[in-house]
Amino acid sequence: MANAITIVETWATEHVAEIFLKPVFTAENIVDTYAVDPTVNRSKTITLANELNRIIQKKESCGFNAIGTFALGEKTINTEPCAVNLEQCASDFHDTVFKQNLKRGTDLYDLSNTVLEKAMVDRINTAITNDIFELCWFGNTAHSTNFFKTFDGWFKLLEAGGCTKVDISTTGELAPDEAIDLLRQMYKGSAPLRAVKPNGKVFLVTDTVYTNLMETYENMDTDSGMLKLAEGGPLTFRGIPVEAQLAWDASIASQGLADPHRIVYTKKENLIIGTEVKTPGSDAKLFLDELEEKFYFKANFDLGVQYLFDEYVVYSR
């Protein structure tokens, strides 16, 4: 395998022994919107209980009159084994300014407790978080790229499922006020979702949709709307948070996917992530192989996704 850190610059001057990491976006905090089940060992069947209501009756006489039913269903969440394997040979830094950051003598190849190890760990942690988020949404076992073939993500599952779908015919820039019109359609698309309190559900949207909605609010020029925009934070629609998923736009662009504008309107925790550890990658190991004289990073975990109730999702693309 290739080294995790590649040298692309040469230095002829003194330098600060610190590595400034190029900024990258970090995926949204998973636990805020999604349910995480850390007890899935390859496969788990989840029992779903549908709504029970109108069971109160007028008591007419003595006796027992049973009234009321609710259906039990099930869905299966499957996970696949995943791994992160990276390596680094310290000799790549022997002829660079980072030579002074390496250890001395026999410990030369041990990168632990050095600025280089810190750079690796910081970058790897961010990459794992973003990779999990991207796979959970864009995983597709029929994809031509091995990364995306790991398992089917939510977009693939929603396409195959029975949830309500609202089509977006626009493939270029959204027309003025198009985003708010789409949110109105989606809001009407699920009666069960309308019964959920606004803070118990969410609109997840591409940045293209978010920006279009923001422009609509700006053009309304109301005091309350302008104050909200000035304060920052997520927009809302009828009290429901509207959250821009910047990772969606980046992945759609990098893959050259159709349907650049996407929205998922769902009850929080209706989207579930399955794994066999509480935080994938948290038990990763960094170690030096004394014989190979290479520094290694490894992590192993199972991962997969599912969504629970069709009636609590409206999907648009």
N, C-alpha and C positions, 0 to 999 in steps of 0.2 A: 504494500500500500504506500501511497505518497504521504509525505509529511504534512501535518495539519497546518503548520505555518510555513509559508513560502516567502523567500526574500526577493523583493521586486525593486529595491532601492539600494544605492551605494551611498555611503556617507564619508565626507572628507573633513568634517568639522566636529567639534565637541558636541555632545548631545546630552539631553536629560534622560536619565535611566528610568524612563516611564513610558508606557505605551498608551497613547490616547486612542480609544476605540472609536471607529467610525460609527456615528449614530445609526441605529436601526429601530424600526417600530417594534414594539413588543405586543404580542397578542393580548386581547382583553383578559382580565382576570376570570379564569374559567369558572370558579366557584360562584361568582355573582349571578350568573345566568343559567348555567347548566348544572344538572345533577351528576354527581360522580359516584359510581359504585365501585369501591376498591375490593370487592369480594368475587369478581368474575374470573374464574379459572377456565379459560377457553370458551365456555358457553354457560349461559344462565337463562332460564325461562322466568319471565316476570309475569305474575298474575295481575290482571287489570280488572278492577271492579267499576262497572258503569254506575251512573247516578241512580239513586233510590229517592223517590219523592211522592208526595200526595198519599201518604199512608194513614193520615188521620181521617176518621170516619165518625159519623154521628152514631151514638149508641142508641139503638132502637129497643132492644130487649135483652133478656138473659141469653147467654151463649157466646160463642167465639166465631168471628167471621174474618178469616185471614184475607187481607188485601195488601198488595204490594209485591213487586218483583224487581230484581236488578240482575243484569247479565254479568257473568264472569268471562273474561277473555284472557288472552295471553300473547306476549311477544317474546322473542328470543334475541338476546344480545350476544353476539359472537365476537371474540377477540382473536387477534393474531400475535404471535411472538415478534417483538421488535428489538432491535439492538442499535447501539451507538458504539462504533469502534473507530478510534483515532490514534495515530502514533506520531511521535516526533523524535528525531535524532538531533542531539545537541551539536553534532559536528557541523551542521549547517550554519551555525553562528560563529564558528571559529575564526573566520576571516571578516567578521563584521564588528561594528561598535558594540554589539551585545555580548562580545566575548568577556567583557569585564563583569557582566551579570551572571556568568556561569560559575559554578563551584570549581574548586581546584583539586588537582591530583586525581585519585581514583574515583572521586565523586563527581567528576567533570560532567558525566552524562545524566546525572540526577537533577532534574529541573524543579523538584519540589522546593517550595518556599523561595521561588525566584519570581521576578517580574514577568517572565515568560510563562510560568505556570499560571499566574493570576490572569494573564491575558487569555490563555486557553480556556480556563474555567469560566470566566465571564462570558466569553463568546459562545462556548458550548451550552451554557445554561440558557442563554437567550435563544440559541438555535433550537434546542429541544422544545422550549415553550412554543415558539412559532411553528415548528414542524408539526407538533401535536395538533395545534389549532388548524393548520392547513390540511392535514390528513383527515381530521374529523369532519371537515366540510367537503373537501374535494377528492377524497379517496375514491378510487374507481378501479376495481379489479380487472376491468377491460382496457385500462389505460396502457399506452405504449411505453411509459416511463416507469421504471421499477419502483421509485419512491411512491408514486400514487397508486400502484397496484397492491399495496399492503392490505387494504380492506376497503369496503364501500363506505363512503362518508354520508353525511346527512343529505347533501344535494342529490346523490344517487338514490338514497332511500326515499326521499320525498317524491322524486319522479315516479318511483315504482309503487308508492303507497296510495292511500285513499283520501288524502287531505284535499281541501279545496285549493284550486289553483287559479290565479289571475294572470293572464298573459300580458306581457309588455312587448308591443310590436316595434317600439323604437330601438334601433341598434346604434344610432348616432347620439348626438347630444339631446337630452330630454328637452321637450318644449316647455316654455314658461308655465309654471303651476302644474306640471304633469305629475310630479311626485305627490302633491297633496291630493290630487284626484285618485291616484293609485291607492293611497292610504285609506281614503274614504271607501273605495270598493272593497278593500281587504277587511276593513272594520265591519262591513255588512256581511262578509262572507262566512261568519261563524257566530251563530246565536250563543253557543256555550261560552265562547271567549268574551262576548259582551257582558256576560254575568260575572266575569272575574274582575276584581278591583284593578284600577289602572296600574298600581305599583306591583301587581302580581303578574304582569305580562309585559311584552316588549316588542318593538319593531326593530329587527336587525336589518340594516340596509347597507348597500354599497355607498361609497363616498359620493358617487355621482347623484344618487337619490338624495342623500343628506344635503349636499350643496344646493340642489334644486329646491328642496324644501326651505332651506335657510333663505334663499333669495325671495321666495314667496313671502315669508314672514317679514323680511326687510321691506318689501314693496307694500305691505299692509300699513306700515308706518304708524302703528299704534304704540302708545306709551309703554304698555305692558310688554309688547313684543320686542320693542327696541331695548328695553331694560334687560330682558332675558338674553338677547343676543350680546349685549354689552358685558353681562356677567359671565358669559361662557358656560361651559357644561353642556350636557346632552340636550337636544331639543326634545319637545314633547308634542304629541298629537292627541287631543282630547284627554290630556292628563297621562298618556302612556309614553314612557321613555322611547325615544328614537335614537338608536345607537349606531354610529358609523363604524363599519367593519373594514378598516383600511386594508387588512390582510386579504379580504376578498378581491378588492380592485387589483392589488399587486399580483395575486395568483391568476386571476382571469387574464390579465395582460400578459404575464409571462408564459402562460399556456396557449395564448391565442384563442381563448374560448369565445363562443358566441354568447349572446345574452349578457352584455356587460352590466346591465342594471338588474339588481336582484333584491328582493325583500322577503324576509321570513317574519311573520306575525305569529307569536306563540305565547303560551303560558310559560312562565319561568319554571325551570326544572322539568319541562316536558321533553327536553332534549337531554339524553343521558349518555355519559361516557363510562365505559366499562374498562376496568383494569384490575390487576391482582395486587397492586401496591397503592398506597394512599397518594403518593406523588411520584409519577414516573420519572426516573432519573435521579431521585433523591439518594439512592443507595449506590450511586456510581463510584467507580474506583479509579484512582490514578496511581500508577506504580511504575517502578523501573525494573526492567528485565536485565539483570546483571550480565547474563550471557550475551544477549543480543545488543545490549547497551543502548536501548531505546526506551523512551518514556511513553507509556500507554494510558489511554482513557477508555473505559468500557462501562456500558450500562445496558441492562436487559429488563424488559417489562412487556406485559401483554397489553394490547390496546384495541378498542373497538367502540362503535357507537350504535345507538338506536334512538327512535323517538317513541313515546308511549301512546298517546291518543291522537287519532286522525282529526277529531273534531276540535282539538285545541291547536291546530296549525292551519294557517293560510299562507300559501307559498306563491311567490310571484317572480317571474323572470321573462 
